[in-house]
């Protein structure tokens, strides 16, 4: 990692768990950079990733496909966040998710087996992974509750708040999928605010 990326990586990790800089730097040295071009996949059901990834630049979406072939977006991730099929990292099994780059993305990755070795030597890394997974789970839970309690406009306003740094980079068709509304409804809501 270059120095600026390393500084941002340190801040991201320290936001999750208190780990000394030298340990974070050691972790960073074990990663390798992969460039995912727009529309390339970090992970699919057919070709599941075994990586834990740190997004230094770019934007990804996480989604599932139902039995009728319809996509449902679960989440978005931008710079200075982690991505993985977390159940695959934690439980070492295949997760039914797709993780796709929405822009050219620079992601620093570590193989699951290498990460497991780290957490076996120092529980801080397992704590970090659990914190990432917990944050992801809380976001999904908040979204689930919003689907039950909020109207489409309120869900959109929450989306703008939760994804304020990346919302303007996400295509409207993906936002409408995330919100569970039609593109027409989203356009109408956007003209009202």
C-alpha positions in Angstrom: 0.0 0.0 0.0 1.2 3.5 -0.6 1.5 5.8 2.4 -1.8 7.6 2.0 -3.7 4.3 1.5 -2.0 2.9 4.6 -3.0 5.9 6.7 -6.6 5.5 5.7 -6.4 1.7 6.2 -5.1 2.3 9.8 -8.0 4.7 10.5 -10.5 2.2 9.1 -9.2 -0.7 11.2 -8.8 1.5 14.4 -12.5 2.5 14.0 -13.3 -1.1 14.4 -10.8 -2.3 17.0 -7.9 -0.9 18.8 -4.8 -2.5 17.2 -1.3 -0.9 17.3 0.0 0.6 14.0 2.8 -1.9 13.7 0.3 -4.8 13.6 -1.9 -3.0 11.1 1.2 -2.3 9.0 2.1 -6.0 9.2 -1.5 -6.9 8.1 -1.2 -4.4 5.2 2.1 -6.0 4.1 0.3 -9.3 3.7 -2.3 -7.9 1.3 -2.0 -7.6 -2.4 -3.7 -5.1 -4.7 -6.2 -6.2 -7.3 -7.8 -3.8 -9.8 -11.4 -4.8 -10.5 -12.7 -3.0 -13.6 -16.2 -1.7 -13.8 -18.7 -4.6 -13.8 -16.1 -7.2 -12.8 -16.9 -9.5 -9.9 -15.1 -9.8 -6.6 -17.2 -12.8 -5.8 -20.0 -14.9 -7.3 -21.9 -18.1 -6.4 -20.2 -19.8 -9.3 -16.8 -18.5 -8.4 -16.8 -17.5 -4.7 -14.1 -15.3 -3.4 -11.9 -16.4 -0.5 -10.7 -12.9 0.0 -11.2 -10.3 2.7 -10.9 -7.1 0.8 -10.2 -3.5 1.7 -11.6 -1.0 -0.8 -9.0 1.7 -1.3 -10.7 3.2 -4.4 -13.9 2.5 -6.1 -17.4 1.3 -5.4 -19.1 -2.1 -5.2 -22.5 -3.6 -4.8 -23.5 -6.7 -3.0 -26.6 -8.5 -4.3 -28.5 -11.8 -4.5 -30.5 -13.3 -7.4 -33.8 -15.0 -6.6 -35.2 -18.2 -8.1 -36.8 -16.1 -10.9 -33.6 -14.4 -11.9 -34.4 -11.0 -10.2 -31.6 -9.1 -8.5 -32.0 -7.7 -5.0 -29.3 -5.4 -3.8 -28.2 -5.9 -0.2 -25.6 -3.2 0.2 -23.1 -0.8 -1.3 -19.5 -0.2 -0.2 -17.1 2.6 -1.2 -13.7 3.7 -0.2 -12.2 2.9 3.2 -14.5 -0.1 3.8 -14.1 -3.8 3.8 -15.9 -6.3 1.6 -16.2 -10.1 1.6 -18.7 -12.9 1.6 -18.4 -12.8 5.4 -20.0 -16.1 6.0 -17.4 -17.6 3.6 -14.6 -16.0 5.6 -16.0 -16.9 9.1 -17.6 -20.3 8.3 -15.6 -21.2 5.3 -18.7 -22.0 3.1 -20.1 -20.6 -0.1 -22.4 -17.6 0.3 -25.2 -16.9 -2.2 -24.1 -13.4 -2.9 -22.6 -11.5 -5.8 -20.1 -8.7 -5.2 -19.5 -6.5 -8.3 -17.5 -3.4 -9.0 -19.7 -0.5 -10.0 -16.6 1.5 -10.9 -12.9 0.6 -11.5 -11.9 -0.4 -8.0 -8.6 -0.8 -6.2 -9.0 -3.5 -3.6 -6.3 -4.9 -1.3 -7.1 -8.5 -0.6 -5.9 -11.2 1.8 -6.7 -14.9 1.4 -9.0 -16.4 4.0 -6.4 -18.9 5.1 -3.8 -16.2 5.7 -6.4 -14.2 7.6 -7.3 -17.2 9.8 -3.6 -17.6 10.6 -3.5 -14.0 11.8 -6.6 -14.3 14.0 -5.3 -17.6 15.5 -2.2 -15.7 16.5 -3.9 -12.5 17.7 -7.6 -12.5 18.6 -7.7 -8.7 17.6 -8.1 -9.7 14.0 -11.1 -12.0 14.8 -12.6 -9.1 16.8 -12.1 -6.8 13.7 -13.8 -9.3 11.4 -16.7 -9.7 13.9 -17.0 -5.9 14.1 -17.2 -5.7 10.3 -19.8 -8.5 10.2 -21.8 -7.0 13.0 -21.9 -3.6 11.3 -23.1 -5.2 8.1 -25.7 -7.2 10.0 -27.0 -4.1 11.8 -27.3 -2.2 8.5 -29.3 -5.1 7.0 -31.5 -5.2 10.1 -32.1 -1.5 10.0 -33.0 -1.8 6.3 -35.4 -4.7 7.1 -37.2 -2.6 9.7 -37.3 0.3 7.3 -39.1 -1.9 4.8 -41.7 -2.7 7.3 -42.2 0.7 8.8 -41.3 3.4 6.3 -42.7 4.6 3.0 -40.6 4.8 -0.1 -39.7 8.5 0.4 -38.5 7.9 4.0 -36.4 4.9 2.8 -34.8 7.0 0.2 -34.0 9.8 2.7 -32.4 7.1 4.9 -30.4 5.8 2.0 -29.1 9.3 1.3 -28.1 9.7 4.9 -26.5 6.2 5.2 -24.6 6.5 1.8 -24.0 10.2 1.7 -20.4 9.9 0.4 -21.3 7.6 -2.4 -25.0 8.0 -3.2 -24.3 10.3 -6.2 -22.1 7.7 -7.8 -24.7 4.9 -7.7 -26.9 4.4 -10.7 -30.6 5.0 -10.1 -31.6 1.5 -11.2 -29.4 0.1 -8.3 -30.8 2.6 -5.8 -34.4 1.7 -6.7 -33.5 -2.0 -6.4 -31.9 -1.4 -3.0 -35.1 0.5 -1.9 -37.5 -2.1 -3.3 -39.2 0.5 -5.5 -39.6 1.1 -9.3 -37.3 3.5 -11.1 -40.4 5.6 -11.8 -41.3 5.9 -8.1 -37.7 6.8 -7.4 -37.7 9.5 -10.0 -41.0 10.9 -8.6 -39.5 11.0 -5.1 -36.4 12.7 -6.3 -38.4 15.5 -7.9 -40.2 16.0 -4.6 -37.2 16.7 -2.4 
